[in-house]
Each structure stands twice: as C-alpha cells, then as structure tokens.
Amino acid sequence: MLGETAAHLFIILVFAIGYFAIIFEHSIRINKTASALIMAVFTWMFLFLIKGSALTENTSLLSEHLGSVSQIIFFLLGAMTLVELVDSHRGFRIITNVIQTSSKRKLLWIMGFVAFFLSAILDNLTTTIVMVSLLRKLVSDRNERLALGAMIVLAANAGGAWTPIGDVTTTMLWINGNISTTMVMKSLFLPSFLSFILALILFGWNLKGRYPNIVAKAHEEEPEPGARLIFWCGLGGLIFVPIFKGLTGLPPFMAILIALGALWVITDLMHYKYERREHLLVPHILTKIDTSGVLFFFGILLCIGSLDAIGILRDLAVFLDQTVGNLAAIATIIGLLSAVVDNVPLVAAGMGMYSLEAYPMDSSLWQMLAYCAGTGGSILVIGSAAGVAYMGMEKVSFGWYLKKASLIALISYLFGMGVYLLQQAVF
C-alpha cells in the first residue's frame, strides 16, 4: 500500500507525464488516445493503492465518476451517429445550398455565427460535431479548414455560455438554482457575443483569398433517398434533447439515445427492401464513427475524475479563495484552469465552496463562473468537450491549436470578462 501523500504525488506526476505525451504526440510518435487511456488507468490505480482506504469506498468513487463520464460518452456517440447518418444521406445539402460565397473570410463569419447561435439552442458539443461535419463537406483540404474548425470551437463555447442548456457547467448552475434562465441570458449574452466577435476578427485578420470551387462543391452532391426527411428528423432529434430533459428530468444522453433509436427505426423501414442502400443503415454508419476520438475523450475525463476524487480540485478552489479573495479574479482563474482540466469538477468545487445563502441566485459570482468555465476551455484544445470532439474529428494536434488558436482564445476570453465587469458597473 502507498501512503496518501505519496499516492497523490504519483497521481499528479502521471497526469503531468500523460499531459505532455498528449502535447508532444507527433514528436514522440505515440497516439494521444493511448496516452490518455494509460494515464486514466494509472491515476486510478494509485488512488486505489492509498494506504488505509477501503476498497468499497474507492470502487464507489470510480463507479460514480465512470457513470458521469459514460453519460457524456454515450451522448457523444449518439450525437456523432445522428450527424453521420444525416451526412451519409447527404442531408446537409439543404444547408450547403444556401452557401453562395467562396470568400474565406465570409465563410468564416457565416460558420461562426451559425455555430454561436446553434450552440445556444443545442449545446457546444453537439454544435461542434454538426458544424465540423458540415465544414468537411464544403472544404476538402484539411489544412485549409483547420482555422475554420478552431473558430467553430470558440464560437460554440461562447454561444453555449449564455443559455442554461448551451454548456454543461451552465446547466449545472441552472439545475442547482444558482442562476435563472432570464438573468443568465440577459447578463451573459453581450460578454459572450463580443468575445466571439473579437475572436472572429482576429481569426479573419490575415485570412484572404477564396476557396476554389466551394460554391460548386456545395451544390454538386446528389442527395440519397430520404435525405430531406432524415435531415429534419436528425435536426429535430438534436433540438429534442433539451426539451426532453426539461420535461422528464432525465440526463441528455437518454434523449440522444431515444432520438437515435427513432432514426434507426425510420431508416430501417425506409431502406430494408433495397440491397444497395446498406450504406444508409445505422449498423454501417456505426463503423464510420471515430472510436479513437471517443476513447481519447473517455481517458481524459476519467483521469480528471481521479484528480477530483482525491480532492485536488477542491483544494485548489479553497487555495484560490484564501490567497486571491477577489471573486472576479477567482472566476477568471477558474476559467483559465478549465483549459487544462475539465470545467465540470472545477465548477462543482466552486458551488461547494460558496453557498447560496452567501451568494443567492443570479449573484454575479455564479454568472462569472458560467461565463469563465464555458469560454475558458477554448484556450486549449483539450479544455472543452467541443475542443476534444474537434480534435478527434480533424486529428488536430495539441501543438497546432496552441500556436494558431490559443492566444486568440485567451484574448477574446479576457475581453469578454472585461465586458461583463463593465456591464455590471454601468448597469
């Protein structure tokens, strides 16, 4: 058995080594998914080896975090399958038909605005999956679309921060009674929107030229049988997620599963008579899902769960409270930290540290936490569910995102926080 302090040090060391392995994936020639999975298992192994800890207690902790992570994984799988199903039917042609520009800068703004507002209705993860899939239909050159994809991540995270259903941390605060729907939308729309606009300007600053044949490409694909029906059913299934959650109280992954089940039935009935339509059926669609990306996501979240289980994140929150003191500065730092570790346990730690008695519903503390945790994750590609999904779908390296997008994300994040503080001072 290991002593508690030694085990904690080993867990932090494993996390640090694994994190650097992910960062330098291309240099060391080891896939980031392998690093994430090994890192997750070793951190939990050391947690189990803590001297004097009961096996049942550790097993319960693992089961609790596994349950939380699994909900996100099943949601991700369901959403990716729905999007891939629509894509296989070439249903996105309904959207691409409205693309009438080949200008790189104009396309950046169009995709950014769609992602920002779509994220507020759906959520940042689903929006990123949908928009990156759509982007891949328009721009065939991966290198050309990387900046557009990074912009989608920033737009989706900013768009998800100002509504209760747009980001998981905002949803946590909403369900717990820390924020109300009207006030969070009223207070965070302007900071989120202006943060997003600044990012758009910075991304498009040196973006010039035109994408060759993009308009023709957007219109050239012939839809598969049932494309329009599958598109609207798929979109309806995604929009149904927050509605189902609000009506039943069940977690979002249940809604995405029932939506997937419904689409499965529809496509089976539509195509079962035709042998040449096997590529349009869900079993074939499932073979096209990026399993490596999903497993990477699983490993990262499970590893962060181990840090939360040993109390490191809560200790960090308490340390910030004692040493910094200023609530705006603490919220800003938590947002920066959410770029490194998952924002869910960080916000949970903040909710546990500050009571609703001291800071009632719609206090500026909760609003700042919602904004900072939602948008701060954009600073690093693995800092948000949207970023991890983008990383998996486009095989983006940690280093590329760090060089091309992190500074823009940081500047726009701090600008949005400044807008919020100015807004509070004026109004």
Buried (B, 14 or more C-beta within 10 A) or exposed (E): EBEBEBBBEBBBEBBEBBBEBBBBBEEEEBBBBBBBBBBBBBBBBBBBBBEEBEEEEBEEBBEEBBEBBBBBBBBBBBBBBBBBBBBBBBBBBBBBEEBEBBBBBBBBBBBBBBBBBBBBBBBBBBBBBBBBBBBBBBBEEEEBBBBBBBBBBBBBBBBBBBBBBBBBBBBBBBEBEBBBEEBBBBBBBBBBBBBBBBBBEBBBEEBEEBBEEBBEBBEEEEBBEBBEBBBEBBBEBBBBBBEBBEEEEEBBBBBBBBBBEBBBEBBEEBBEEEEEBEEBBBEBBBEBBBBBBBBBBBBBBBBBBBBBBBEBBBEBBBEBBEEEEEBBEBBBBBBBBBBBBBBBBBBBBBBEEBEEEEBEEBBBBBBBBBBBBBBBBBBBBBBBBBBBBBBBBBBBBBBBBBEBBBEBBBBBBBBBBBBBBEBBEEE
